[in-house]
Amino acid sequence: HRRCLLQVRDVTETVRRERLLREQAWQLRQDLQTLSRAQAELQHSELRFRELARLAPSGLFETDSHGRLTFLNRAARRMIGISDSDALSEIGFTRCHPAWAQQLIAEVGAPAAIRDGVWSGQTAIACADGREVPVSQVIVCLRDAQGRMTHLATVARA
């Protein structure tokens, strides 16, 4: 007589875990596809916005929370007389406005925009040739998710 030892093991839990892992993997693939589509749409939207901002007929200016220029569209660059290739790091905010307009913006416009979200008024742009061009200017305060000011954006129209 030979004896045979047969071991029977309940694999129900293993099968359940494998099914759960397959379901989670499928859901993860779905989530990644959704995220990928959303990211592509966001990139497309950002590119479209950047192109609109670049080509807008009004001057668009942006400064960081320290007053450094971070963006000028083509119209703003033409207003102050600089080329598309001129680096913003070399152009200070003071280059964009005559002294009286700088003072108005520093003492009234920027504080009101930071406090109220937006300010509008009549200022001027300082051109490279020394002329002052009167503009209607709107300053908007941009904030991060915590409500801290990150940038001031300006629209200026002659």
Backbone hydrogen bonds in HBPLUS format (Angstrom, degrees):
<---DONOR---> <-ACCEPTOR-->    atom                        ^
c    i                          cat <-CA-CA->   ^        H-A-AA   ^      H-
h    n   atom  resd res      DA  || num        DHA   H-A  angle D-A-AA Bond
n    s   type  num  typ     dist DA aas  dist angle  dist       angle   num
A0015-VAL N   A0011-VAL O   2.91 MM   4  6.14 165.9  1.93 162.3 165.8     1
A0016-ARG N   A0012-THR O   2.93 MM   4  6.11 157.6  1.98 146.9 153.5     2
A0017-ARG N   A0013-GLU O   2.92 MM   4  6.15 157.8  1.97 148.1 153.6     3
A0018-GLU N   A0014-THR O   2.95 MM   4  6.17 161.0  1.99 150.4 155.6     4
A0019-ARG N   A0015-VAL O   2.94 MM   4  6.14 158.4  1.99 150.2 155.9     5
A0020-LEU N   A0016-ARG O   2.94 MM   4  6.14 157.7  1.99 146.4 152.8     6
A0021-LEU N   A0017-ARG O   2.84 MM   4  6.08 157.2  1.89 150.4 156.7     7
A0022-ARG N   A0018-GLU O   2.93 MM   4  6.18 156.8  1.98 147.5 153.5     8
A0023-GLU N   A0019-ARG O   2.94 MM   4  6.19 158.7  1.99 149.4 155.3     9
A0024-GLN N   A0020-LEU O   2.86 MM   4  6.10 157.8  1.91 149.4 155.9    10
A0025-ALA N   A0021-LEU O   2.84 MM   4  6.02 156.0  1.90 147.2 154.2    11
A0026-TRP N   A0022-ARG O   2.92 MM   4  6.14 159.0  1.96 148.2 153.7    12
A0027-GLN N   A0023-GLU O   2.91 MM   4  6.15 162.0  1.95 148.9 153.9    13
A0028-LEU N   A0024-GLN O   2.81 MM   4  5.99 152.9  1.88 146.5 154.5    14
A0029-ARG N   A0025-ALA O   2.94 MM   4  6.23 156.5  2.00 148.5 154.3    15
A0030-GLN N   A0026-TRP O   3.00 MM   4  6.31 157.2  2.05 148.8 155.1    16
A0031-ASP N   A0027-GLN O   2.85 MM   4  6.09 160.9  1.89 150.8 156.0    17
A0032-LEU N   A0028-LEU O   2.85 MM   4  6.06 158.6  1.90 151.2 157.1    18
A0033-GLN N   A0029-ARG O   2.94 MM   4  6.14 154.4  2.00 147.6 154.4    19
A0034-THR N   A0030-GLN O   2.94 MM   4  6.19 159.7  1.98 150.2 155.8    20
A0035-LEU N   A0031-ASP O   2.86 MM   4  6.05 161.3  1.90 149.4 154.9    21
A0036-SER N   A0032-LEU O   2.84 MM   4  5.94 154.6  1.91 143.0 150.4    22
A0037-ARG N   A0033-GLN O   2.95 MM   4  6.19 158.7  1.99 148.5 153.6    23
A0038-ALA N   A0034-THR O   2.94 MM   4  6.16 162.2  1.98 150.3 155.5    24
A0039-GLN N   A0035-LEU O   2.85 MM   4  6.01 156.4  1.91 148.8 155.4    25
A0040-ALA N   A0036-SER O   2.99 MM   4  6.20 156.9  2.04 146.1 152.0    26
A0041-GLU N   A0037-ARG O   2.93 MM   4  6.19 157.9  1.98 150.3 156.4    27
A0042-LEU N   A0038-ALA O   2.89 MM   4  6.09 155.1  1.95 146.5 153.7    28
A0043-GLN N   A0039-GLN O   2.91 MM   4  6.15 159.8  1.95 149.5 154.8    29
A0044-HIS N   A0040-ALA O   2.95 MM   4  6.15 158.5  2.00 146.8 152.7    30
A0045-SER N   A0041-GLU O   2.86 MM   4  6.05 159.4  1.90 147.7 153.7    31
A0046-GLU N   A0042-LEU O   2.82 MM   4  6.02 158.5  1.86 150.8 156.9    32
A0047-LEU N   A0043-GLN O   2.90 MM   4  6.10 160.1  1.94 148.4 153.7    33
A0048-ARG N   A0044-HIS O   2.92 MM   4  6.12 159.2  1.96 148.4 154.5    34
A0049-PHE N   A0045-SER O   2.86 MM   4  6.07 160.5  1.90 149.3 154.8    35
A0050-ARG N   A0046-GLU O   2.84 MM   4  6.04 163.2  1.86 151.2 155.9    36
A0051-GLU N   A0047-LEU O   2.98 MM   4  6.16 154.9  2.04 145.9 152.5    37
A0052-LEU N   A0048-ARG O   2.92 MM   4  6.19 158.3  1.97 149.7 156.0    38
A0053-ALA N   A0049-PHE O   2.80 MM   4  6.03 164.6  1.83 156.6 160.8    39
A0054-ARG N   A0050-ARG O   2.83 MM   4  5.94 155.9  1.89 143.3 150.6    40
A0055-LEU N   A0051-GLU O   3.03 MM   4  6.16 152.2  2.11 145.3 151.6    41
A0056-ALA N   A0052-LEU O   2.90 MM   4  5.81 116.0  2.32 142.8 157.6    42
A0074-ARG N   A0054-ARG O   3.38 MM  20  5.63 152.5  2.46 129.8 136.8    43
A0059-GLY N   A0156-ALA O   2.85 MM  97  4.94 150.6  1.94 166.3 157.5    44
A0156-ALA N   A0059-GLY O   2.82 MM  97  4.94 158.3  1.86 144.4 150.8    45
A0073-ASN N   A0060-LEU O   3.07 MM  13  5.45 151.9  2.15 147.3 153.4    46
A0061-PHE N   A0154-THR O   2.91 MM  93  4.96 161.1  1.95 140.8 146.8    47
A0154-THR N   A0061-PHE O   2.74 MM  93  4.96 163.3  1.77 151.5 152.0    48
A0062-GLU N   A0071-PHE O   2.89 MM   9  4.93 134.4  2.10 151.6 146.6    49
A0070-THR N   A0062-GLU O   2.71 MM   8  5.47 172.0  1.72 147.2 147.8    50
A0071-PHE N   A0062-GLU O   3.33 MM   9  4.93 148.0  2.44 133.6 128.7    51
A0063-THR N   A0152-LEU O   2.93 MM  89  5.35 157.9  1.98 150.1 157.4    52
A0152-LEU N   A0063-THR O   2.94 MM  89  5.35 153.2  2.02 143.2 151.1    53
A0064-ASP N   A0068-ARG O   2.86 MM   4  5.45 149.7  1.95 145.5 152.3    54
A0067-GLY N   A0064-ASP O   2.96 MM   3  5.32 165.9  1.98 119.5 121.2    55
A0077-ARG N   A0073-ASN O   2.98 MM   4  6.26 159.9  2.02 156.0 162.1    56
A0078-ARG N   A0074-ARG O   2.93 MM   4  6.22 154.1  2.00 149.0 156.2    57
A0079-MET N   A0075-ALA O   2.87 MM   4  6.12 152.9  1.95 145.3 153.2    58
A0080-ILE N   A0076-ALA O   3.11 MM   4  6.43 158.6  2.15 152.8 155.8    59
A0081-GLY N   A0077-ARG O   2.85 MM   4  5.83 115.7  2.27 135.2 152.1    60
A0082-ILE N   A0077-ARG O   2.86 MM   5  5.11 167.9  1.87 144.4 147.3    61
A0081-GLY N   A0078-ARG O   3.21 MM   3  4.84 141.2  2.37  90.7 102.0    62
A0086-ASP N   A0083-SER O   3.25 MM   3  5.42 153.7  2.32 103.5 110.8    63
A0090-GLU N   A0087-ALA O   3.19 MM   3  5.72 155.1  2.26 109.9 116.8    64
A0091-ILE N   A0088-LEU O   2.92 MM   3  5.05 160.2  1.96 109.4 116.1    65
A0095-ARG N   A0092-GLY O   2.92 MM   3  5.38 151.5  2.00 111.3 120.1    66
A0096-CYS N   A0093-PHE O   2.98 MM   3  5.49 154.0  2.04 114.5 122.2    67
A0126-ALA N   A0096-CYS O   2.81 MM  30  5.32 164.8  1.83 120.2 125.3    68
A0101-ALA N   A0098-PRO O   3.05 MM   3  5.46 121.0  2.42 108.7 123.0    69
A0102-GLN N   A0098-PRO O   2.93 MM   4  6.21 158.4  1.97 158.5 165.6    70
A0103-GLN N   A0099-ALA O   2.98 MM   4  6.22 158.7  2.02 152.4 157.4    71
A0104-LEU N   A0100-TRP O   3.05 MM   4  6.29 157.8  2.10 141.2 147.1    72
A0105-ILE N   A0101-ALA O   2.89 MM   4  6.08 165.5  1.91 153.7 157.3    73
A0106-ALA N   A0102-GLN O   2.82 MM   4  5.97 164.3  1.85 151.1 156.2    74
A0107-GLU N   A0103-GLN O   2.84 MM   4  5.86 160.2  1.88 151.6 156.6    75
A0108-VAL N   A0104-LEU O   2.81 MM   4  5.44 148.6  1.91 140.0 148.6    76
A0109-GLY N   A0104-LEU O   3.06 MM   5  6.36 157.6  2.11 137.8 144.2    77
A0110-ALA N   A0105-ILE O   2.71 MM   5  5.51 171.6  1.71 148.7 151.6    78
A0112-ALA N   A0108-VAL O   3.00 MM   4  6.02 156.1  2.06 150.1 157.3    79
A0113-ALA N   A0109-GLY O   2.92 MM   4  6.14 160.4  1.96 154.3 160.2    80
A0114-ILE N   A0110-ALA O   2.91 MM   4  6.09 160.2  1.95 155.0 160.4    81
A0115-ARG N   A0111-PRO O   2.90 MM   4  6.03 154.8  1.96 143.5 150.9    82
A0116-ASP N   A0112-ALA O   2.66 MM   4  5.62 171.4  1.66 156.6 159.8    83
A0117-GLY N   A0113-ALA O   2.68 MM   4  4.59 134.7  1.88 123.5 132.6    84
A0141-CYS N   A0117-GLY O   3.00 MM  24  5.10 164.8  2.03 132.2 135.6    85
A0119-TRP N   A0139-ILE O   2.85 MM  20  5.17 143.7  1.98 147.5 156.3    86
A0139-ILE N   A0119-TRP O   2.72 MM  20  5.17 163.3  1.75 155.2 161.2    87
A0121-GLY N   A0137-GLN O   2.87 MM  16  5.45 152.8  1.95 153.4 162.1    88
A0137-GLN N   A0121-GLY O   2.79 MM  16  5.45 177.3  1.79 176.1 175.6    89
A0123-THR N   A0135-VAL O   2.96 MM  12  5.45 157.0  2.01 154.5 160.8    90
A0135-VAL N   A0123-THR O   2.96 MM  12  5.45 168.5  1.97 129.4 131.0    91
A0125-ILE N   A0133-VAL O   2.85 MM   8  5.15 156.6  1.90 139.6 144.5    92
A0133-VAL N   A0125-ILE O   2.93 MM   8  5.15 163.9  1.95 148.0 153.0    93
A0127-CYS N   A0131-ARG O   2.85 MM   4  5.24 173.8  1.85 167.4 166.9    94
A0130-GLY N   A0127-CYS O   3.01 MM   3  5.35 161.4  2.05 114.5 117.5    95
A0136-SER N   A0157-ARG O   2.87 MM  21  5.33 164.0  1.90 149.8 150.1    96
A0157-ARG N   A0136-SER O   2.99 MM  21  5.33 158.3  2.04 145.9 152.8    97
A0138-VAL N   A0155-VAL O   2.91 MM  17  5.25 155.5  1.97 149.5 157.6    98
A0155-VAL N   A0138-VAL O   2.91 MM  17  5.25 153.7  1.98 147.4 156.2    99
A0140-VAL N   A0153-ALA O   2.73 MM  13  5.17 163.6  1.75 157.2 163.0   100
A0153-ALA N   A0140-VAL O   2.85 MM  13  5.17 164.5  1.88 156.2 158.9   101
A0142-LEU N   A0151-HIS O   2.84 MM   9  5.13 173.8  1.84 156.0 156.2   102
A0150-THR N   A0142-LEU O   2.80 MM   8  5.77 172.8  1.81 151.7 152.3   103
A0151-HIS N   A0142-LEU O   3.40 MM   9  5.13 165.3  2.42 128.3 131.5   104
A0144-ASP N   A0148-ARG O   2.83 MM   4  5.45 151.5  1.91 147.9 154.7   105
A0147-GLY N   A0144-ASP O   2.91 MM   3  5.27 162.3  1.94 116.0 120.7   106
